[in-house]
Amino acid sequence: MVNSAARRAEVEQAVARDDIELVRFLWVDHSSVTRGKAVSRSSLASRMESGVGLARTRQAAGLLDLGQPVPGFDAVGEVRLLPDPESYVPLPHAPGSAGMLCDLVTVDGEPWDACPRTFLKEALAAADGYHVSAAFEPEFTLCAGQPRPGALELFDDSLCFDNEGFDVANSYSIELLRALRAQKLEVETYHPEFGHGQHEMTLRHAPALRAVDNYVWQRATTRGVARARGMWATFAPVPRPGLRGNGNHAHLSLWGPGPDGRTVNLFADDSDPLGLSALARHFIAGLLDHLPGLTALTTASVNSYHRLQPGMWAGAFGAWGPDNREAAVRIPSRLRGSEAASTNIELKTCDSTANPYLALGAMIHAGMDGVRRRLDPGAPLTADPARLSDDELRRHGVRALPRSLEEAVDALERDEFLMSVLGPARRALYPSVKRADIRDLKAMPEADDYALHAIRY
């Protein structure tokens, strides 16, 4: 985070230029809900330096907004929302408002061990000097009207990649693209997705922290532009029964000096049949080794497991393979003309109910554990695992994944490595928050469960 006096002064100038009255200091909590407080233009300068006070217990809140009884997270104690001036963006859907993403720090200004953004920074610092490039593919469902419990009217019923879908949503998608561009977010592709009302707009890859910040702004802006047009957008994995699931596939690669000293993609190796280096294969093996526990951090809600099912192209099988959309780890085909630069790995078992800082940070830790232990991912799976028998899956070494959030949290708590990198505060907080959601949602009618996720996300 660059919170220098010079950078703060640039933000003050942008606020004056954009005629901003309120600047939101935002963070993403353990339920992946973006929360924050706002400061006025007149108090911005001092608050960028001091931060804004926040009760520690907010990080112990679950999806129903109730704090959980975790030691050290009660009515006593405070931290600060300290903004990163590099993350400043105007909010085109909310004229007069802008925002910055924050680190949660102690009252003395030190990093707080329950801050998700700090967790990703720590993972990057522990990546043995590699630079991590990342991107997300967030899918969302576009709905007519305004969100109401139990009511979800799809904006369109077009087919996957259907030109009619482009036309029906054209004015919205163009406005969204321009709003993202106004925030200096570079859109790369857009299309109507598989499910009715489902769309996908992807941003260009970026250094890992910037990539996650960009995704947070994209999600907020996607919803904000829809709301301003009298519609609403939801990133919930399955907003209502029968819909195709919304994923948020995560892509990453490791970069560093090549033989000639230039920065190159270290996942790429042209001599390999799949174009993958030994480093990439070790990293994949680390992801697969920790995948059961990792799902608690990447598919992080009760609703996630309505999507994480065979036949949904959600990566419901603990396997890896080239362009295998049923495998949890997919190796995308390389782009002609930029084969080395475009080499990356995709984790499909990821959705927008995951805190993206925790999800990507845990992916990096898991992959680097595979690198350090020189793990072997085995042979890639080139068959559709949804069409294989249980015996065939076992012969291919395909690992079963959790089929509920409860199973995933159990797996996370059994994974000593992941629990260790989460740190003392987060390893106590995160499972407690998720188990509260599991308990509370079990007591709800199923229709309310779907509606809650649709509205929250």
Summary of the structure (lengths in Angstrom):
residues: 457
radius of gyration: 21.3
end to end distance: 26.9
largest distance: 66.9
contacts: 1620
relative contact order: 0.14
helix: 40%
strand: 24%
